[in-house]
């Protein structure tokens, strides 16, 4: 299958390597940075022969619609690993080039625009194929199916440094653009059966999981399309990002008291300059669903920790937990689509993916191989 991969950042590099190792995809990685493309297999020297298992690279302006349309000609699918603000542009180019479209966006407005683009399309549009939104919605929807009536669905996800050392108790593990976006935009939720918007950084809660203390608070985008899917079925539904205690207080001060929510680029520059990135991270996935089952109020819990791979078994490059989980999500979505296990046209929601099929997939089993949390306090 011929696939164009837009973006050669940390996540894009991982996606490219996973698809190459599978032997089933002919990948062309497109980025405006020649330096980033050189880090990929096939990124330097003579171009490899085309065919399944190959990775080619192409330098192009991924923010230009005309260039994107030209790049996507002849491709069967496009995987978009570009910053969230380019999602709608990339999806529009995919529609014009008649490519199946998959992305990682957490941006609510972009997802709504992509859903509109998918109307009447002969190809698939499947955004939000990462961790949150993405895998977290697959898990929550799977658990919800076993209840006769739903009371509460709580989705909690954290991409955290394994060894926090600064006052924010945070290191950069993924896109700064995406991080600030989810901290600054309204959040969807269902409360008392009504679809509502809640403020980011509000709804603070504390919990202990596997012997570690955490906090969680509202952030934008992690619910994906679940508010629409479960509307009228659930009393309360929400998504919160997990951090170590104290992080939310300092971010709220920066964004609201220092008014950096009015100057997001300034905050991004400060964070890139002052907060180190890390490959030593851990991803926490924690979902609780409660409701009625055969006349009894019951709660089901899904809790996993996925750790970085400092020395992968295949001898490849070290991988952070967020690289593993995000790349696994979009590669599994593409793989399940190729196998005919997902709709073949129109808009596809994450919750249309069956959790058992995802975990059994050669890419999705990265979550299956994670450590299941046994003790919850």
C-alpha positions in Angstrom: 0.0 0.0 0.0 1.4 3.4 -1.0 1.4 5.8 2.0 2.5 9.4 2.3 3.6 10.3 5.8 3.5 14.0 6.5 5.9 15.1 9.2 9.3 13.7 10.2 9.4 14.7 13.8 9.7 12.3 16.7 6.3 10.7 16.1 6.7 10.7 12.3 10.1 8.9 12.5 8.6 6.2 14.7 5.6 5.7 12.3 7.9 5.4 9.4 10.1 2.8 11.0 7.0 0.7 12.2 5.5 0.7 8.7 8.9 -0.1 7.1 9.4 -3.1 9.4 6.0 -4.5 8.7 7.0 -5.0 5.0 3.5 -4.1 3.7 3.8 -0.4 3.1 5.6 1.8 0.5 6.2 5.0 2.5 7.1 8.4 1.3 7.9 10.8 4.2 7.4 14.4 3.5 8.8 17.3 5.6 10.1 20.8 5.0 13.2 20.0 7.0 15.9 18.1 5.1 17.8 17.6 8.4 14.8 15.7 9.9 14.4 13.6 6.8 18.1 12.5 6.9 17.4 10.7 10.2 15.1 8.3 8.5 16.0 5.1 6.7 16.5 6.1 3.1 16.9 9.7 4.2 20.4 10.1 2.8 22.3 8.8 -0.2 20.6 7.1 -3.1 16.8 6.7 -3.0 15.8 3.1 -2.2 13.9 1.1 -4.7 10.1 1.6 -4.5 7.9 -1.3 -3.2 6.6 -2.7 0.1 9.0 -2.1 3.0 10.6 0.9 1.4 10.9 4.4 2.9 11.5 7.4 0.6 11.8 11.0 1.6 10.8 14.2 0.0 11.5 17.8 1.0 8.4 20.0 0.5 6.5 22.8 2.1 3.8 21.0 4.1 2.0 24.2 4.9 1.3 24.9 1.3 -2.0 23.5 -0.1 -0.8 23.3 -3.7 2.4 21.5 -2.8 0.5 19.0 -0.6 -2.0 18.2 -3.4 1.0 17.5 -5.8 2.8 15.4 -3.1 -0.2 13.2 -2.5 -0.9 12.4 -6.2 -0.6 8.6 -6.7 -0.7 7.8 -3.0 -3.4 5.5 -1.5 -3.3 6.9 2.0 -1.9 9.8 3.9 -0.9 9.8 7.6 -0.7 13.3 9.0 1.9 13.8 11.8 2.1 17.6 11.3 1.2 20.2 14.0 -2.5 20.4 14.7 -3.1 23.7 13.0 -2.2 22.0 9.6 -4.8 19.2 10.0 -7.6 20.8 8.0 -5.2 21.8 5.2 -3.8 18.3 4.9 -7.3 16.7 5.0 -8.5 19.0 2.2 -5.5 18.1 0.1 -6.2 14.4 0.8 -9.7 14.8 -0.4 -8.7 16.4 -3.6 -6.0 13.8 -4.2 -8.5 11.0 -3.3 -6.3 9.6 -0.6 -7.5 7.9 2.6 -6.7 10.2 5.5 -5.5 9.5 9.0 -4.2 11.9 11.6 -3.3 12.6 15.3 -5.0 15.9 15.9 -6.5 16.7 19.3 -8.0 19.9 18.0 -11.8 20.0 18.3 -12.3 22.6 15.5 -10.1 20.7 13.1 -11.9 17.5 13.7 -15.3 19.1 13.0 -13.9 20.5 9.8 -12.6 17.1 8.7 -15.9 15.5 9.5 -17.5 18.0 7.1 -14.9 17.2 4.4 -15.7 13.5 4.8 -19.4 14.1 3.7 -19.9 12.3 0.4 -16.3 11.4 0.1 -15.3 8.1 -1.6 -12.3 7.8 0.8 -11.9 7.4 4.5 -11.3 10.3 6.9 -10.2 9.1 10.3 -8.7 11.8 12.5 -7.6 11.5 16.2 -5.7 8.2 15.8 -3.2 8.7 18.6 -3.4 8.2 22.4 -5.9 10.8 23.5 -7.9 11.2 21.5 -7.5 7.8 20.0 -6.8 4.7 22.1 -8.5 6.2 25.2 -11.8 6.5 23.3 -11.5 2.9 22.0 -11.2 1.7 25.6 -14.0 3.8 27.0 -16.4 2.8 24.3 -15.5 -0.9 24.7 -16.2 -0.9 28.4 -19.4 1.1 27.9 -20.9 -1.6 25.7 -21.2 -4.1 28.5 -23.7 -1.9 30.5 -27.4 -1.7 30.2 -27.4 2.0 31.3 -24.4 4.2 31.8 -23.8 6.5 34.8 -20.2 7.8 34.6 -17.4 7.5 32.1 -14.1 9.0 33.3 -11.1 9.1 31.0 -7.7 10.0 32.4 -4.4 10.1 30.4 -0.9 11.3 31.3 2.3 11.5 29.3 4.8 12.1 32.1 8.5 12.2 32.8 9.6 9.1 34.7 11.9 11.3 36.8 10.4 14.8 37.4 13.0 17.2 38.8 11.7 20.8 38.2 8.9 22.8 39.9 6.4 22.0 37.1 7.2 18.3 37.6 7.2 18.0 33.9 9.4 17.5 30.9 8.6 17.9 27.2 7.6 14.5 26.0 5.5 15.6 22.9 4.5 18.6 20.9 4.6 21.9 22.7 2.0 23.2 20.3 -0.4 20.4 21.2 0.3 20.8 24.9 -0.6 24.5 25.0 -3.5 24.0 22.7 -5.2 21.6 25.1 -4.5 23.9 28.1 -6.1 26.9 26.4 -9.3 25.8 24.7 -12.8 24.8 26.0 -13.4 21.2 26.8 -16.3 19.1 25.9 -18.1 17.0 28.6 -21.5 15.5 29.4 -23.0 16.4 32.8 -26.4 15.3 34.1 -27.1 14.1 30.6 -26.4 17.4 28.9 -23.6 18.2 26.5 -21.6 21.1 27.9 -18.3 23.0 27.6 -16.1 23.2 30.7 -13.0 25.4 31.2 -9.5 24.0 30.7 -7.4 23.6 33.9 -10.5 23.4 36.0 -12.1 20.3 37.6 -9.0 19.5 39.7 -8.9 16.1 41.3 -6.3 14.0 43.1 -5.9 10.2 43.0 -3.4 7.5 43.8 -2.5 4.8 41.2 -0.1 2.0 41.7 1.4 3.8 44.7 2.0 7.2 43.0 0.1 10.4 43.7 -1.4 12.3 40.7 -3.6 15.2 39.9 -6.0 15.5 36.9 -7.8 18.5 35.4 -9.8 19.4 32.3 -8.0 19.7 29.0 -9.3 20.0 25.5 -9.7 17.4 22.8 -9.1 14.1 24.6 -12.7 12.9 24.3 -12.6 12.8 20.6 -16.1 12.2 19.3 -17.4 10.3 22.4 -19.7 13.1 23.5 -21.6 12.8 20.3 -21.5 9.0 20.3 -22.7 8.6 23.9 -25.1 11.5 23.9 -28.4 10.4 25.5 -26.8 7.2 26.9 -24.5 8.5 29.7 -25.2 10.8 32.7 -21.6 12.1 33.1 -18.7 11.9 30.7 -15.3 13.7 30.9 -11.7 13.6 30.0 -8.8 15.0 32.1 -5.0 15.1 31.7 -2.9 13.5 34.4 0.1 15.3 35.9 2.1 15.1 39.1 0.7 17.3 42.0 1.4 21.0 41.7 1.7 21.2 37.9 -1.8 22.6 37.3 -1.3 25.4 39.8 1.8 26.7 38.1 0.4 26.4 34.6 -2.8 28.2 35.7 -0.6 31.0 37.1 1.4 31.3 33.8 -1.7 31.2 31.6 -4.2 33.2 33.6 -2.3 35.4 36.1 0.5 36.3 33.7 -1.9 36.3 30.8 0.2 34.1 28.6 -3.0 32.5 27.3 -3.1 35.7 25.3 0.4 35.2 24.0 0.7 31.4 23.5 3.7 31.7 21.2 5.7 33.4 24.0 4.8 30.6 26.4 5.8 28.0 23.8 9.2 29.7 23.3 9.8 29.8 27.1 9.0 26.2 27.5 11.1 25.1 24.6 14.0 27.1 25.9 13.7 26.3 29.6 12.1 22.8 30.0 14.2 19.9 28.9 12.8 17.2 26.7 13.1 13.6 27.8 13.0 10.1 26.3 12.5 8.6 29.8 8.8 8.9 30.2 5.7 6.9 31.1 2.2 7.0 29.7 -0.7 6.4 32.0 -4.1 5.3 30.8 -6.9 5.2 33.3 -10.6 4.7 32.4 -13.5 4.0 34.8 -17.0 3.3 33.6 -19.9 2.7 35.9 -23.6 1.9 35.3 -26.3 -0.7 35.7 -25.8 -4.3 34.8 -28.5 -6.9 35.5 -30.0 -4.6 38.2 -26.7 -3.9 40.0 -24.6 -0.7 39.9 -21.2 -1.9 38.6 -17.8 -0.2 37.9 -15.2 -1.4 35.3 -11.7 -0.1 35.3 -8.9 -0.2 32.6 -5.5 1.0 33.9 -2.2 0.6 32.1 1.3 2.1 32.2 3.5 2.1 29.1 7.2 2.8 29.6 9.9 4.0 27.3 12.1 1.5 25.5 15.7 2.4 26.2 16.9 -0.7 24.4 14.3 -2.1 22.0 14.3 -5.9 21.5 14.8 -5.4 17.7 18.0 -3.4 18.3 16.4 -0.2 16.9 16.5 3.4 18.3 15.4 4.1 21.9 11.7 5.0 21.9 9.8 7.2 24.4 6.5 6.0 25.8 4.6 8.8 23.9 6.3 7.8 20.6 5.3 4.2 21.2 1.7 4.8 22.1 1.0 7.5 19.5 2.7 5.8 16.6 1.0 2.5 17.5 -2.4 4.1 17.4 -2.2 5.5 13.9 -0.4 2.5 12.5 -3.0 0.1 13.9 -5.8 2.3 12.4 -4.2 2.1 9.0 -3.5 -1.6 9.3 -7.1 -2.4 10.4 -8.4 -0.3 7.5 -6.2 -2.1 5.0 -7.5 -5.5 6.4 -11.1 -4.4 5.8 -11.9 -4.2 9.6 -13.0 -0.6 9.4 -15.4 1.3 7.1 -13.9 2.0 3.7 -15.3 5.5 3.1 -16.5 8.5 5.0 -15.8 9.7 8.5 -14.6 7.1 10.9 -14.7 7.6 14.7 -12.1 6.0 17.0 -14.9 4.2 18.9 -15.7 2.3 15.7 -12.4 0.3 16.4 -13.0 -2.9 18.3 -10.6 -3.0 21.3 -9.9 -6.7 21.0 -8.9 -6.2 17.3 -6.8 -3.2 18.2 -4.9 -5.0 20.9 -4.4 -8.1 18.7 -3.0 -6.0 15.9 0.8 -6.1 15.3 1.0 -2.4 16.0 -1.7 -2.0 18.6 -0.2 -4.8 20.8 2.2 -2.2 22.1 -0.6 -1.5 24.6 -1.1 -5.1 25.3 2.5 -5.5 26.2 2.4 -2.7 28.7 2.1 -3.2 32.4 -1.4 -3.6 33.7 -1.9 -1.7 36.9 -3.1 -4.0 39.6 -3.6 -1.8 42.7 -5.7 1.3 42.7 -6.0 3.5 45.8 
